[in-house]
């Protein structure tokens, strides 16, 4: 993730404080459409946790589909050897 200091942005201090200290969310529009949202570090942590849970569930589901398919797993060594032969 890229980082900027608050002083390097053009975010008004009042808006920054609303997000950082009150947990509010601010939508920043560009040419009439949504472009960026400012959210608190706490909200970002929640979103990342939800994303981690989502991908963990997706991984479990993919593994279950693979196991149910009775397909043969290909090892990394086999994959590398096959790639070298090409």
PyMOL commands that place a pseudoatom at each C-alpha (Angstrom):
pseudoatom trace, name=CA, resn=UNK, resi=1, chain=A, elem=C, hetatm=0, pos=[0.000, 0.000, 0.000]
pseudoatom trace, name=CA, resn=UNK, resi=2, chain=A, elem=C, hetatm=0, pos=[1.303, 3.440, -0.859]
pseudoatom trace, name=CA, resn=UNK, resi=3, chain=A, elem=C, hetatm=0, pos=[1.498, 6.070, 1.846]
pseudoatom trace, name=CA, resn=UNK, resi=4, chain=A, elem=C, hetatm=0, pos=[1.296, 9.856, 1.841]
pseudoatom trace, name=CA, resn=UNK, resi=5, chain=A, elem=C, hetatm=0, pos=[1.676, 12.168, 4.771]
pseudoatom trace, name=CA, resn=UNK, resi=6, chain=A, elem=C, hetatm=0, pos=[-1.371, 14.248, 5.615]
pseudoatom trace, name=CA, resn=UNK, resi=7, chain=A, elem=C, hetatm=0, pos=[0.623, 17.382, 4.841]
pseudoatom trace, name=CA, resn=UNK, resi=8, chain=A, elem=C, hetatm=0, pos=[1.316, 16.063, 1.309]
pseudoatom trace, name=CA, resn=UNK, resi=9, chain=A, elem=C, hetatm=0, pos=[-2.391, 15.813, 0.466]
pseudoatom trace, name=CA, resn=UNK, resi=10, chain=A, elem=C, hetatm=0, pos=[-4.959, 18.483, -0.230]
pseudoatom trace, name=CA, resn=UNK, resi=11, chain=A, elem=C, hetatm=0, pos=[-7.425, 16.997, 2.217]
pseudoatom trace, name=CA, resn=UNK, resi=12, chain=A, elem=C, hetatm=0, pos=[-8.878, 19.778, 4.356]
pseudoatom trace, name=CA, resn=UNK, resi=13, chain=A, elem=C, hetatm=0, pos=[-7.824, 19.299, 7.989]
pseudoatom trace, name=CA, resn=UNK, resi=14, chain=A, elem=C, hetatm=0, pos=[-11.464, 19.298, 9.120]
pseudoatom trace, name=CA, resn=UNK, resi=15, chain=A, elem=C, hetatm=0, pos=[-12.261, 16.399, 6.757]
pseudoatom trace, name=CA, resn=UNK, resi=16, chain=A, elem=C, hetatm=0, pos=[-9.136, 14.525, 7.822]
pseudoatom trace, name=CA, resn=UNK, resi=17, chain=A, elem=C, hetatm=0, pos=[-10.123, 14.903, 11.483]
pseudoatom trace, name=CA, resn=UNK, resi=18, chain=A, elem=C, hetatm=0, pos=[-13.678, 13.696, 10.795]
pseudoatom trace, name=CA, resn=UNK, resi=19, chain=A, elem=C, hetatm=0, pos=[-12.279, 10.478, 9.393]
pseudoatom trace, name=CA, resn=UNK, resi=20, chain=A, elem=C, hetatm=0, pos=[-9.346, 9.973, 11.748]
pseudoatom trace, name=CA, resn=UNK, resi=21, chain=A, elem=C, hetatm=0, pos=[-10.983, 10.882, 15.030]
pseudoatom trace, name=CA, resn=UNK, resi=22, chain=A, elem=C, hetatm=0, pos=[-14.739, 10.467, 14.521]
pseudoatom trace, name=CA, resn=UNK, resi=23, chain=A, elem=C, hetatm=0, pos=[-14.661, 7.413, 12.264]
pseudoatom trace, name=CA, resn=UNK, resi=24, chain=A, elem=C, hetatm=0, pos=[-16.716, 9.111, 9.551]
pseudoatom trace, name=CA, resn=UNK, resi=25, chain=A, elem=C, hetatm=0, pos=[-16.375, 8.155, 5.903]
pseudoatom trace, name=CA, resn=UNK, resi=26, chain=A, elem=C, hetatm=0, pos=[-15.983, 10.713, 3.151]
pseudoatom trace, name=CA, resn=UNK, resi=27, chain=A, elem=C, hetatm=0, pos=[-16.599, 10.197, -0.557]
pseudoatom trace, name=CA, resn=UNK, resi=28, chain=A, elem=C, hetatm=0, pos=[-14.406, 12.251, -2.871]
pseudoatom trace, name=CA, resn=UNK, resi=29, chain=A, elem=C, hetatm=0, pos=[-15.879, 12.772, -6.321]
pseudoatom trace, name=CA, resn=UNK, resi=30, chain=A, elem=C, hetatm=0, pos=[-14.072, 13.408, -9.538]
pseudoatom trace, name=CA, resn=UNK, resi=31, chain=A, elem=C, hetatm=0, pos=[-15.899, 14.706, -12.583]
pseudoatom trace, name=CA, resn=UNK, resi=32, chain=A, elem=C, hetatm=0, pos=[-19.224, 13.855, -10.995]
pseudoatom trace, name=CA, resn=UNK, resi=33, chain=A, elem=C, hetatm=0, pos=[-18.416, 10.221, -10.191]
pseudoatom trace, name=CA, resn=UNK, resi=34, chain=A, elem=C, hetatm=0, pos=[-17.043, 8.386, -7.198]
pseudoatom trace, name=CA, resn=UNK, resi=35, chain=A, elem=C, hetatm=0, pos=[-13.289, 8.293, -7.229]
pseudoatom trace, name=CA, resn=UNK, resi=36, chain=A, elem=C, hetatm=0, pos=[-11.961, 7.771, -3.702]
pseudoatom trace, name=CA, resn=UNK, resi=37, chain=A, elem=C, hetatm=0, pos=[-13.259, 7.163, -0.214]
pseudoatom trace, name=CA, resn=UNK, resi=38, chain=A, elem=C, hetatm=0, pos=[-11.515, 8.248, 2.937]
pseudoatom trace, name=CA, resn=UNK, resi=39, chain=A, elem=C, hetatm=0, pos=[-12.006, 5.730, 5.715]
pseudoatom trace, name=CA, resn=UNK, resi=40, chain=A, elem=C, hetatm=0, pos=[-10.465, 5.322, 9.123]
pseudoatom trace, name=CA, resn=UNK, resi=41, chain=A, elem=C, hetatm=0, pos=[-7.675, 2.887, 9.890]
pseudoatom trace, name=CA, resn=UNK, resi=42, chain=A, elem=C, hetatm=0, pos=[-10.205, 0.925, 11.958]
pseudoatom trace, name=CA, resn=UNK, resi=43, chain=A, elem=C, hetatm=0, pos=[-12.554, 0.593, 8.967]
pseudoatom trace, name=CA, resn=UNK, resi=44, chain=A, elem=C, hetatm=0, pos=[-9.651, -0.495, 6.779]
pseudoatom trace, name=CA, resn=UNK, resi=45, chain=A, elem=C, hetatm=0, pos=[-8.723, -3.186, 9.300]
pseudoatom trace, name=CA, resn=UNK, resi=46, chain=A, elem=C, hetatm=0, pos=[-12.335, -4.449, 9.243]
pseudoatom trace, name=CA, resn=UNK, resi=47, chain=A, elem=C, hetatm=0, pos=[-12.369, -4.527, 5.449]
pseudoatom trace, name=CA, resn=UNK, resi=48, chain=A, elem=C, hetatm=0, pos=[-9.082, -6.417, 5.336]
pseudoatom trace, name=CA, resn=UNK, resi=49, chain=A, elem=C, hetatm=0, pos=[-10.407, -8.929, 7.856]
pseudoatom trace, name=CA, resn=UNK, resi=50, chain=A, elem=C, hetatm=0, pos=[-13.528, -9.467, 5.737]
pseudoatom trace, name=CA, resn=UNK, resi=51, chain=A, elem=C, hetatm=0, pos=[-11.365, -9.871, 2.645]
pseudoatom trace, name=CA, resn=UNK, resi=52, chain=A, elem=C, hetatm=0, pos=[-9.174, -12.438, 4.421]
pseudoatom trace, name=CA, resn=UNK, resi=53, chain=A, elem=C, hetatm=0, pos=[-12.251, -14.402, 5.512]
pseudoatom trace, name=CA, resn=UNK, resi=54, chain=A, elem=C, hetatm=0, pos=[-13.687, -14.281, 1.989]
pseudoatom trace, name=CA, resn=UNK, resi=55, chain=A, elem=C, hetatm=0, pos=[-10.499, -15.636, 0.398]
pseudoatom trace, name=CA, resn=UNK, resi=56, chain=A, elem=C, hetatm=0, pos=[-10.137, -18.297, 3.098]
pseudoatom trace, name=CA, resn=UNK, resi=57, chain=A, elem=C, hetatm=0, pos=[-13.663, -19.515, 2.322]
pseudoatom trace, name=CA, resn=UNK, resi=58, chain=A, elem=C, hetatm=0, pos=[-12.953, -19.399, -1.417]
pseudoatom trace, name=CA, resn=UNK, resi=59, chain=A, elem=C, hetatm=0, pos=[-9.823, -21.466, -0.842]
pseudoatom trace, name=CA, resn=UNK, resi=60, chain=A, elem=C, hetatm=0, pos=[-11.717, -24.039, 1.211]
pseudoatom trace, name=CA, resn=UNK, resi=61, chain=A, elem=C, hetatm=0, pos=[-14.407, -24.288, -1.456]
pseudoatom trace, name=CA, resn=UNK, resi=62, chain=A, elem=C, hetatm=0, pos=[-11.797, -24.682, -4.224]
pseudoatom trace, name=CA, resn=UNK, resi=63, chain=A, elem=C, hetatm=0, pos=[-10.034, -27.410, -2.264]
pseudoatom trace, name=CA, resn=UNK, resi=64, chain=A, elem=C, hetatm=0, pos=[-13.336, -29.212, -1.688]
pseudoatom trace, name=CA, resn=UNK, resi=65, chain=A, elem=C, hetatm=0, pos=[-14.118, -29.029, -5.433]
pseudoatom trace, name=CA, resn=UNK, resi=66, chain=A, elem=C, hetatm=0, pos=[-10.657, -30.375, -6.268]
pseudoatom trace, name=CA, resn=UNK, resi=67, chain=A, elem=C, hetatm=0, pos=[-10.935, -33.231, -3.781]
pseudoatom trace, name=CA, resn=UNK, resi=68, chain=A, elem=C, hetatm=0, pos=[-14.424, -34.107, -5.054]
pseudoatom trace, name=CA, resn=UNK, resi=69, chain=A, elem=C, hetatm=0, pos=[-13.150, -34.174, -8.646]
pseudoatom trace, name=CA, resn=UNK, resi=70, chain=A, elem=C, hetatm=0, pos=[-10.688, -36.993, -7.812]
pseudoatom trace, name=CA, resn=UNK, resi=71, chain=A, elem=C, hetatm=0, pos=[-8.160, -35.235, -10.073]
pseudoatom trace, name=CA, resn=UNK, resi=72, chain=A, elem=C, hetatm=0, pos=[-4.480, -35.945, -9.590]
pseudoatom trace, name=CA, resn=UNK, resi=73, chain=A, elem=C, hetatm=0, pos=[-2.470, -33.156, -8.024]
pseudoatom trace, name=CA, resn=UNK, resi=74, chain=A, elem=C, hetatm=0, pos=[0.612, -32.035, -9.950]
pseudoatom trace, name=CA, resn=UNK, resi=75, chain=A, elem=C, hetatm=0, pos=[3.665, -31.266, -7.844]
pseudoatom trace, name=CA, resn=UNK, resi=76, chain=A, elem=C, hetatm=0, pos=[5.702, -28.104, -8.233]
pseudoatom trace, name=CA, resn=UNK, resi=77, chain=A, elem=C, hetatm=0, pos=[8.663, -30.221, -9.382]
pseudoatom trace, name=CA, resn=UNK, resi=78, chain=A, elem=C, hetatm=0, pos=[6.579, -31.784, -12.159]
pseudoatom trace, name=CA, resn=UNK, resi=79, chain=A, elem=C, hetatm=0, pos=[5.338, -28.379, -13.239]
pseudoatom trace, name=CA, resn=UNK, resi=80, chain=A, elem=C, hetatm=0, pos=[8.869, -26.957, -13.385]
pseudoatom trace, name=CA, resn=UNK, resi=81, chain=A, elem=C, hetatm=0, pos=[10.163, -29.971, -15.327]
pseudoatom trace, name=CA, resn=UNK, resi=82, chain=A, elem=C, hetatm=0, pos=[7.316, -29.713, -17.820]
pseudoatom trace, name=CA, resn=UNK, resi=83, chain=A, elem=C, hetatm=0, pos=[7.995, -25.992, -18.301]
pseudoatom trace, name=CA, resn=UNK, resi=84, chain=A, elem=C, hetatm=0, pos=[11.696, -26.659, -18.976]
pseudoatom trace, name=CA, resn=UNK, resi=85, chain=A, elem=C, hetatm=0, pos=[10.844, -29.144, -21.702]
pseudoatom trace, name=CA, resn=UNK, resi=86, chain=A, elem=C, hetatm=0, pos=[8.914, -26.530, -23.659]
for i in range(1, 86): cmd.bond("trace and resi %d" % i, "trace and resi %d" % (i + 1))
show_as sticks, trace
zoom trace
